[in-house]
Amino acid sequence: MKLKLEPFIIWQKTVNWSRAAGVGFFLFVIIALYEMFFSLSHFLQDDQQSQIKHVTVLGDPKHTSEQQIIQAIRKADLSRFFDLNVNDIQKLVTELPWVETVSVRKQWPNTLKVYVVEHVPVAIWNDDLLLNSDGVVFQAPKVKLTKKLPNLFGPQGSEIEALNTFREFSELLYLNDFKLISLALSERFAWQFWLSNGINLNLGRKEKLQRVQRFIDLYPYMLKRKDAEVDSVDLRYDTGLAVSWKAADLQKLQYKNDNKKSKA
């Protein structure tokens, strides 16, 4: 009996083992990627339940304690690392009185890094507010001030102009042995200066520089009067000035006279 083997031989010849191996490898990769994705999803879902456990405060805040910063941060939901919005943390910390800017960064797996920059106060504005070195108004407890600051007054929106004017004329007056401690800009844009020796300068609205220089030039002549002291100087004239006087300190004059006699 003779067997027919032709169909089996034909099937063997039509099989492409290289292609079959490629398809098998492709299926293996797909299954492996699916398993990895499935495992990673579960891992991330579990990790979202992890809390922020460490807060690192960076920068060099002088008036804001680390405890105040952490208390502000705790107002946010710190229970989910990935869901935590750093902008919310930034807003909470910026609301603290002395804080100017805040940078927040999350660090895997459970740490929050907060970089704090405080306002640098350079002047008191309208008695109850403070000005920083950029002319920005902020409100903070003045009891924490470590040095006496100049007092500036003016309408809303004139903060930068007032601060720049103070800086300019403070330097000029200092070079001539005067100390500017306060100034005011009125609603009509007229300027007044107050010096540490008690003298008030009324400058008006224009030619501030020329009028202050006129005061500096003529002040030595004002000192020649011994029975009275300069109280205020009105410089709102094209030429000249008007001086208001106050009674001289008699004890101070007597002390000076006694010193002169003892030296003689």
VENZI-V841561 format. One record per residue. N is the residue number from 1. RES is the residue in one letter. SS is DSSP state (A for helix, B for strand, O for the rest). NEAR is the number of other ideal C-beta (glycine too) atoms within 10 Angstrom. Layout:
{{N & RES & SS & NEAR} {N & RES & SS & NEAR}}
This chain:
{{1 & M & O & 2} {2 & K & O & 4} {3 & L & O & 6} {4 & K & O & 7} {5 & L & O & 8} {6 & E & A & 8} {7 & P & A & 8} {8 & F & A & 10} {9 & I & A & 9} {10 & I & A & 9} {11 & W & A & 9} {12 & Q & A & 8} {13 & K & A & 7} {14 & T & A & 6} {15 & V & O & 8} {16 & N & O & 9} {17 & W & A & 7} {18 & S & A & 6} {19 & R & A & 9} {20 & A & A & 10} {21 & A & A & 10} {22 & G & A & 11} {23 & V & A & 10} {24 & G & A & 10} {25 & F & A & 10} {26 & F & A & 10} {27 & L & A & 10} {28 & F & A & 10} {29 & V & A & 10} {30 & I & A & 10} {31 & I & A & 10} {32 & A & A & 10} {33 & L & A & 10} {34 & Y & A & 10} {35 & E & A & 10} {36 & M & A & 10} {37 & F & A & 10} {38 & F & A & 10} {39 & S & A & 10} {40 & L & A & 10} {41 & S & A & 10} {42 & H & A & 10} {43 & F & A & 10} {44 & L & A & 11} {45 & Q & A & 10} {46 & D & A & 9} {47 & D & A & 14} {48 & Q & O & 13} {49 & Q & O & 9} {50 & S & O & 14} {51 & Q & O & 11} {52 & I & O & 21} {53 & K & O & 11} {54 & H & B & 10} {55 & V & B & 16} {56 & T & B & 12} {57 & V & B & 20} {58 & L & B & 12} {59 & G & B & 16} {60 & D & O & 8} {61 & P & O & 17} {62 & K & O & 11} {63 & H & O & 17} {64 & T & O & 21} {65 & S & O & 11} {66 & E & A & 13} {67 & Q & A & 9} {68 & Q & A & 17} {69 & I & A & 22} {70 & I & A & 14} {71 & Q & A & 12} {72 & A & A & 20} {73 & I & A & 19} {74 & R & O & 12} {75 & K & O & 13} {76 & A & O & 17} {77 & D & O & 12} {78 & L & O & 18} {79 & S & O & 12} {80 & R & O & 13} {81 & F & O & 21} {82 & F & O & 10} {83 & D & O & 9} {84 & L & O & 19} {85 & N & O & 12} {86 & V & A & 16} {87 & N & A & 9} {88 & D & A & 14} {89 & I & A & 24} {90 & Q & A & 16} {91 & K & A & 15} {92 & L & A & 20} {93 & V & A & 25} {94 & T & A & 13} {95 & E & O & 11} {96 & L & O & 20} {97 & P & O & 15} {98 & W & O & 21} {99 & V & B & 24} {100 & E & B & 16} {101 & T & B & 13} {102 & V & B & 21} {103 & S & B & 14} {104 & V & B & 20} {105 & R & B & 13} {106 & K & B & 16} {107 & Q & B & 12} {108 & W & O & 7} {109 & P & O & 11} {110 & N & O & 14} {111 & T & B & 14} {112 & L & B & 22} {113 & K & B & 15} {114 & V & B & 23} {115 & Y & B & 14} {116 & V & B & 22} {117 & V & B & 14} {118 & E & B & 20} {119 & H & O & 22} {120 & V & O & 13} {121 & P & B & 21} {122 & V & B & 18} {123 & A & B & 21} {124 & I & B & 19} {125 & W & B & 26} {126 & N & O & 16} {127 & D & O & 9} {128 & D & O & 8} {129 & L & B & 15} {130 & L & B & 22} {131 & L & B & 25} {132 & N & B & 20} {133 & S & O & 12} {134 & D & O & 12} {135 & G & O & 17} {136 & V & O & 14} {137 & V & B & 13} {138 & F & B & 16} {139 & Q & O & 11} {140 & A & O & 19} {141 & P & O & 10} {142 & K & A & 13} {143 & V & A & 5} {144 & K & A & 12} {145 & L & O & 13} {146 & T & O & 8} {147 & K & O & 5} {148 & K & O & 8} {149 & L & O & 16} {150 & P & B & 18} {151 & N & B & 16} {152 & L & B & 25} {153 & F & B & 16} {154 & G & O & 20} {155 & P & O & 13} {156 & Q & O & 8} {157 & G & O & 7} {158 & S & O & 18} {159 & E & A & 22} {160 & I & A & 12} {161 & E & A & 14} {162 & A & A & 22} {163 & L & A & 23} {164 & N & A & 11} {165 & T & A & 19} {166 & F & A & 21} {167 & R & A & 14} {168 & E & A & 14} {169 & F & A & 20} {170 & S & A & 17} {171 & E & A & 10} {172 & L & A & 15} {173 & L & A & 19} {174 & Y & A & 11} {175 & L & O & 9} {176 & N & O & 12} {177 & D & O & 9} {178 & F & O & 21} {179 & K & O & 12} {180 & L & B & 22} {181 & I & B & 17} {182 & S & B & 17} {183 & L & B & 23} {184 & A & B & 16} {185 & L & B & 19} {186 & S & O & 14} {187 & E & O & 8} {188 & R & O & 8} {189 & F & O & 13} {190 & A & O & 14} {191 & W & B & 23} {192 & Q & B & 16} {193 & F & B & 26} {194 & W & B & 18} {195 & L & B & 17} {196 & S & O & 11} {197 & N & O & 11} {198 & G & O & 12} {199 & I & O & 19} {200 & N & B & 16} {201 & L & B & 23} {202 & N & B & 17} {203 & L & B & 22} {204 & G & B & 17} {205 & R & O & 12} {206 & K & O & 11} {207 & E & O & 14} {208 & K & A & 17} {209 & L & A & 11} {210 & Q & A & 11} {211 & R & A & 23} {212 & V & A & 22} {213 & Q & A & 14} {214 & R & A & 17} {215 & F & A & 22} {216 & I & A & 15} {217 & D & A & 10} {218 & L & A & 14} {219 & Y & A & 16} {220 & P & A & 8} {221 & Y & A & 9} {222 & M & A & 16} {223 & L & O & 9} {224 & K & O & 6} {225 & R & O & 12} {226 & K & O & 10} {227 & D & O & 9} {228 & A & B & 13} {229 & E & B & 18} {230 & V & B & 19} {231 & D & B & 13} {232 & S & B & 17} {233 & V & B & 22} {234 & D & B & 16} {235 & L & O & 23} {236 & R & O & 15} {237 & Y & O & 11} {238 & D & O & 7} {239 & T & O & 5} {240 & G & O & 9} {241 & L & O & 16} {242 & A & B & 11} {243 & V & B & 17} {244 & S & B & 13} {245 & W & B & 13} {246 & K & B & 11} {247 & A & B & 9} {248 & A & O & 13} {249 & D & O & 11} {250 & L & A & 9} {251 & Q & A & 8} {252 & K & A & 10} {253 & L & A & 13} {254 & Q & A & 10} {255 & Y & A & 11} {256 & K & A & 12} {257 & N & A & 11} {258 & D & A & 10} {259 & N & A & 10} {260 & K & A & 9} {261 & K & A & 8} {262 & S & A & 7} {263 & K & A & 6} {264 & A & O & 5}}
